[in-house]
Amino acid sequence: MSANVESMFYVRTTPWHGLGVRVENALTSREALMTAGLDWNVTQKDMFTDDGCMIDGFKANVRETDNRILGVVTERYQIVQNSEAFAFTDALLGEGVTYETAGALQNGRKTWILAKLPQKYIINGDEIMPYLVFMNSHDGTGAIKAAMTPIRVVCQNTLNLALATAKRSWSTNHVGDIKGKLSDARNTILHANQYMSELGKTFDCLNRQKLSDRQVYEYIDKLFPLSDTATEVQKKNVLRSKEEVKIRYFEAPDLQAVEKNAYRFINAISDFATHTKPLRVRTNSRESLFAKTVEGNAMIDRAYELIQAA
């Protein structure tokens, strides 16, 4: 497990982000809170200089279980406890919701919850399962975020395209009326069906957009440009990435029944972006991949932009 992952779990099959400890069944919020190691609270404490003077305007966010300082924040900062995040997600998704993964990163500074939404979609013959991810931070560096991300079940590809016609995410800062702001996050779920509907229309258009092999090679070249000043190592890495994408587009078993079209290309790029081993494996590589579940994957969006511009 990566050094940056403090604690977490996942259900049965290793998820696309590759993080966590295996459990047999999806959990309720109470079970998930305990299993993920998130059953702790954060409190705010005053800060003082070495000579005993209190520092005005700032507080330390401290984990009660071990007195670890998670971050320094302004006095306007409002804490969202881990238990509150689960309770909110329970209310958001309704009775019977189960959690696929949850955990903490960076010694508790950041936490997340991933829940499977009850409905599934069949789009272009593919089963697409929508998930809700809720991310929170206790160190003052990040917003509270909720996002819906669709996963192509057969190969666990993320397909969270940035669509101009429908939103899939929501975020807010840790200031002001947090409970009121959290209630606004319900729009993330209210808009889930709209996003999936628009995604279905998008995939239908992509499925009708035929691609020649030459076009595929041109798109791949644009996705992986090679500068005139590139070193031999950089050239080798770019060529390797291009070849991996080509193999995914032309040879992936799960795409053999799909015609040579834009939908197949997007899935090949998604497969590469979701599952390929990074050229340089860092301690936070898997965490970065998981973060793209919320933020969106720039490579997938860039591929979609190229397709749209055709």
C-alpha positions, 0 to 999 in steps of 0.5 A: 500500500502506498505510504500516503494512504493512512487507512482504507478498505475496498469491496471484493475486487481491487478497484481501479485506483488499486488502494485499500484492504479487501472486505467481502461485502459493501458496508453500511456507513457505520461499518465503513467508518470503522473499517476505513479507520475514520472513527475519529474527530477533529477539534480546533485549538488555539495557537501560541508563539514560543513566548506564549502569545496567542496567534489571533485569527488562526486555529490548529485542526487537531485529531483527537485520537493522537493529537496530530495537527492536521492543518492550520486554518483561519478562525472562519474554517468550519470542520466537517467531521468524518461521521458527518460526511457519512451521515450526509452521504447516507441522507443524500443517497437514501436508505440502504446505501452501501459503500465501496471504499473509504479512507484517509490520505496523508496522515488523515489530512484528506478523506474520501467516501465512494458509494455505488449509486443504486441504478445502472445504465446500459449505453451502447451495449455497455453496462455503466455504473455511476458512483458518488465520491465525497472528498473532504480535507482537514488541513485547510488546503481543499474544498469539500467536493462531491462528484458523480463518476461513471465506470464502464463495468467490464473493464473498470474504466472511468468515463467522467467526461467534462460535458458542456450540457450537464454538471457532474460535480459540486464543491464548496469551501469550509466557511460559512453555513456548512450545513446549508451548503451541504444541502446544495450538494443534493443537486449532484444527485438530482443532476446525476440522471441528467448527466447520464442521459447526456453522457448516453447521447454523447456516446451514441454520437461517438459510436456513429463517428467512424474513424480511419486508422490514419485518424486514430494515429493522428489523434494519438500523435496530438495527445502525445506530442514530441518536442524538438528538444526532447531527450532520448529518454523522453522520446522513448517514453512518448513512443511507449505511450503511443504504442500502448494506446494503439494496442488498447484501441486495436487489440483490447478484447473488450473493444473487439465488438465495437466498430472503429469509431470515436467511442472505441477511441475514447474507451482506449484512451480511458483504459490507458489513463485509468490503468496504465503503469505510470512512467515514473512510479511515485508514492502518491501515483495511485492517490493522484489517479483516484483524485481524478475521479473527482477532478476529471482526467485531463487526458480523457477530456483532451481526447474528447476535445479532439474528437469534437473538433473533427 
